[in-house]
């Protein structure tokens, strides 16, 4: 779109190519969710998935992330404004890139005779490039805030940003020092699953976006995605509670942190939605 002087003006739209990519990715994520969340056992994953996953909780966490991802890409495919979903593309790209690196590093752990393995390889050896390309291409449509956009408070921005920093630090720890992580982690890990968990924590980098874009509308869908994941992970934790080692201090730190994040996310979302409705209602 151009103004009267011929200057190109960003429209804050989601480009058709970005919508198409999102639509293509969704079915892969939905299938992976169903397999991992409802058939999480080692025998089932060895039969149905790309590699044999132990314990069940790890399978269900990964499945929870996949459903959250499917919801994110659905929103990306249907969004009317790029800034509402743009903050999720870099974290997703990081997640996919780390999953690709983990696949190469642990190539022998995968079951090459399973169709799921080749779908896995196809997905993770292409998605990082496609997601980053979509972000680079679509970010030119980014449009600055307008009057009336509900804004995050400074304290809220700090909390979300710090949570993002903590997630990235955990990602680095799990991915680069998997043996150290195995020794203290609340449930059983292998070097491969430690790195997969690290990739999952990379998604928390979305919180860093609060430092640069303080619009509630830029964070709203990302918090919805986090909510989907948190609810499913809670269900998984109840189902696989025997997988946790209660003698490890990090188990209780993990439980407290998870509870705090879940409650904090719910409170923040409720308050900001109320503020947004009040703002739109006007005087």
C-alpha positions in Angstrom: 0.0 0.0 0.0 1.3 3.5 -0.9 0.3 6.9 0.4 -0.4 9.9 -1.8 3.3 10.6 -2.2 4.1 7.2 -3.4 5.8 6.1 -0.1 5.2 2.5 0.8 3.3 2.2 4.1 3.3 -1.0 6.1 -0.2 -2.5 6.6 0.6 -4.8 9.5 -0.9 -7.7 7.5 0.0 -11.4 7.4 1.3 -12.2 4.0 -0.3 -15.0 2.0 3.0 -17.0 2.0 3.1 -16.8 5.8 -0.5 -18.0 6.0 0.2 -20.9 3.5 3.3 -22.0 5.6 1.2 -22.0 8.7 -1.5 -24.1 7.2 1.0 -26.7 5.9 2.6 -27.1 9.3 -0.6 -27.5 11.3 -1.4 -31.2 10.3 2.1 -32.4 11.2 1.8 -30.9 14.7 -1.7 -32.2 15.3 -0.7 -35.8 14.4 2.4 -35.6 16.6 0.3 -34.3 19.5 -2.2 -37.2 19.2 0.6 -39.8 19.0 2.7 -38.5 21.9 -0.1 -37.4 24.3 -2.4 -40.4 24.0 0.3 -43.1 23.3 3.2 -41.8 25.3 4.8 -45.1 26.4 8.2 -46.2 25.3 6.8 -49.2 23.4 4.2 -47.0 21.6 6.8 -44.3 20.7 9.2 -46.9 19.4 6.4 -48.2 17.2 4.7 -45.0 16.1 7.2 -42.2 16.5 10.7 -41.1 15.3 12.4 -42.5 18.4 11.7 -44.4 21.6 11.0 -41.9 24.3 11.3 -42.5 28.0 9.6 -41.7 30.3 6.0 -41.0 29.4 6.0 -37.5 30.8 8.6 -36.4 28.2 6.4 -37.7 25.4 3.4 -35.8 26.8 5.3 -32.6 27.3 6.5 -32.7 23.7 2.9 -33.5 22.6 1.7 -30.5 24.6 4.1 -28.3 22.8 3.0 -29.6 19.5 -0.7 -28.8 20.2 0.3 -25.3 21.4 2.2 -24.9 18.1 -0.7 -26.0 16.1 -2.9 -23.4 17.8 -0.2 -20.7 17.2 0.0 -21.5 13.5 -3.8 -21.6 13.2 -3.9 -18.1 14.7 -1.1 -17.1 12.3 -3.0 -18.4 9.4 -6.2 -16.5 10.4 -4.7 -13.3 12.0 -5.6 -10.0 10.5 -2.5 -8.2 11.8 1.1 -9.4 11.7 2.1 -7.9 15.1 -0.4 -10.2 16.9 1.6 -13.3 15.9 5.0 -12.0 14.7 6.6 -12.4 18.1 6.2 -16.1 18.0 8.1 -16.8 14.8 11.7 -16.3 16.0 11.1 -18.6 19.1 9.5 -21.3 16.8 12.5 -21.0 14.4 14.9 -21.4 17.3 13.0 -24.4 18.6 13.0 -26.1 15.1 16.7 -25.3 14.6 17.7 -26.8 17.9 15.6 -29.9 17.2 17.4 -30.3 13.9 20.8 -30.0 15.6 19.7 -32.6 18.2 18.6 -34.9 15.4 22.0 -34.7 13.8 23.9 -35.1 17.1 21.9 -38.2 18.1 21.2 -39.6 14.6 21.7 -43.2 15.8 19.0 -42.9 18.5 16.3 -42.5 15.9 14.3 -45.4 14.3 15.1 -45.0 10.7 12.6 -47.6 9.6 9.6 -45.7 10.9 7.8 -43.4 8.5 7.5 -40.9 11.4 11.3 -40.5 11.4 11.4 -39.3 7.8 8.5 -37.0 8.4 10.5 -35.7 11.4 13.6 -35.2 9.3 11.6 -33.4 6.6 9.9 -31.1 9.1 13.0 -30.1 11.1 15.4 -29.9 8.2 13.1 -27.4 6.3 11.0 -25.6 8.9 13.8 -23.5 10.4 14.6 -22.0 7.1 11.0 -21.5 6.1 10.0 -20.0 9.5 12.9 -17.5 9.6 12.3 -16.6 5.9 8.6 -15.9 6.7 9.6 -13.7 9.6 12.1 -11.8 7.5 9.7 -11.3 4.7 6.6 -10.5 6.8 8.3 -8.2 9.3 8.4 -5.5 6.6 4.6 -5.3 7.2 5.2 -4.4 10.9 3.3 -1.3 11.8 3.9 0.8 14.9 1.4 1.2 17.7 -1.7 3.3 17.3 -3.6 5.3 19.8 -5.8 3.1 22.0 -3.5 0.1 22.0 -3.6 -1.4 25.5 0.0 -1.3 26.8 1.7 -3.6 29.3 2.8 -1.9 32.5 6.5 -1.6 33.2 6.4 -4.1 36.0 4.5 -6.6 33.8 7.0 -6.0 31.0 9.9 -6.7 33.4 8.3 -9.9 34.7 7.6 -11.3 31.2 11.0 -10.3 30.0 12.8 -11.9 33.0 10.8 -15.1 32.4 12.1 -15.0 28.8 15.7 -14.6 30.0 15.2 -17.5 32.4 13.8 -19.7 29.7 16.7 -19.0 27.4 19.2 -19.7 30.2 17.5 -23.0 30.9 17.6 -23.8 27.2 21.3 -23.2 27.0 22.0 -25.3 30.1 20.0 -28.3 28.8 21.2 -28.1 25.3 24.9 -27.5 25.9 25.4 -29.5 29.2 22.9 -32.4 28.9 24.9 -34.6 31.3 24.8 -32.1 34.0 21.1 -31.6 33.4 20.5 -35.4 33.7 22.0 -35.5 37.2 19.6 -32.9 38.7 16.5 -32.9 36.5 13.1 -33.8 38.1 12.5 -36.7 35.8 14.7 -39.1 33.8 16.4 -37.7 30.8 18.8 -38.9 28.2 21.2 -36.6 26.3 18.8 -36.5 23.4 15.7 -35.7 25.6 17.7 -33.2 27.5 18.4 -31.3 24.3 14.8 -31.7 23.2 13.7 -30.1 26.5 16.3 -27.4 25.9 14.6 -26.7 22.5 11.2 -26.5 24.2 12.5 -23.9 26.6 13.8 -21.9 23.6 10.1 -21.1 22.9 10.2 -19.0 26.1 12.3 -16.5 24.2 8.9 -15.1 23.1 8.9 -13.3 26.5 11.9 -11.2 25.4 9.6 -9.5 22.9 7.9 -7.6 25.8 11.1 -5.5 26.1 10.6 -4.1 22.6 6.9 -4.3 21.9 4.7 -3.5 24.9 1.4 -3.7 23.2 -1.0 -6.2 24.8 -2.2 -7.3 21.4 1.4 -8.4 20.6 1.5 -10.7 23.6 -2.1 -11.9 23.8 -2.0 -14.8 21.4 1.4 -15.9 22.7 0.0 -16.1 26.2 -2.9 -18.1 24.8 -0.4 -20.6 23.3 1.4 -20.7 26.6 -1.9 -21.4 28.4 -2.7 -24.3 26.1 0.7 -25.8 26.8 0.5 -25.3 30.5 -2.9 -26.9 30.9 -1.8 -30.0 28.9 1.5 -30.2 30.8 -0.4 -30.1 34.1 -2.6 -33.0 32.9 0.5 -34.9 31.8 2.1 -34.3 35.2 -0.9 -35.8 36.9 -1.0 -38.8 34.5 2.7 -39.4 34.8 3.3 -38.3 38.4 5.3 -41.5 39.2 7.9 -40.3 36.7 9.1 -37.5 39.0 12.0 -38.0 41.5 10.8 -36.3 44.6 14.2 -36.6 46.3 15.7 -34.1 43.9 15.4 -30.4 45.0 14.8 -29.3 41.4 11.5 -31.3 41.4 10.0 -28.9 43.9 11.5 -25.9 42.2 10.0 -27.0 38.9 6.6 -27.6 40.6 6.6 -24.2 42.2 7.8 -22.4 39.1 5.2 -24.2 37.0 2.4 -23.2 39.4 3.6 -19.6 39.6 3.8 -19.4 35.8 0.3 -20.9 35.4 -1.3 -18.6 38.0 0.6 -15.5 36.9 -0.3 -16.1 33.2 -4.0 -16.5 34.1 -4.0 -13.3 36.3 -2.2 -11.3 33.7 -4.4 -12.4 30.9 -7.6 -11.7 32.8 -6.5 -8.2 33.9 -5.2 -7.2 30.4 -8.4 -8.5 28.7 -10.4 -6.4 31.2 -8.3 -3.4 30.5 -8.6 -3.9 26.8 -12.4 -4.0 27.0 -12.4 -0.9 29.1 -10.2 0.9 26.6 -12.3 0.0 23.6 -15.5 0.9 25.5 -14.2 4.5 25.9 -15.6 7.1 28.3 
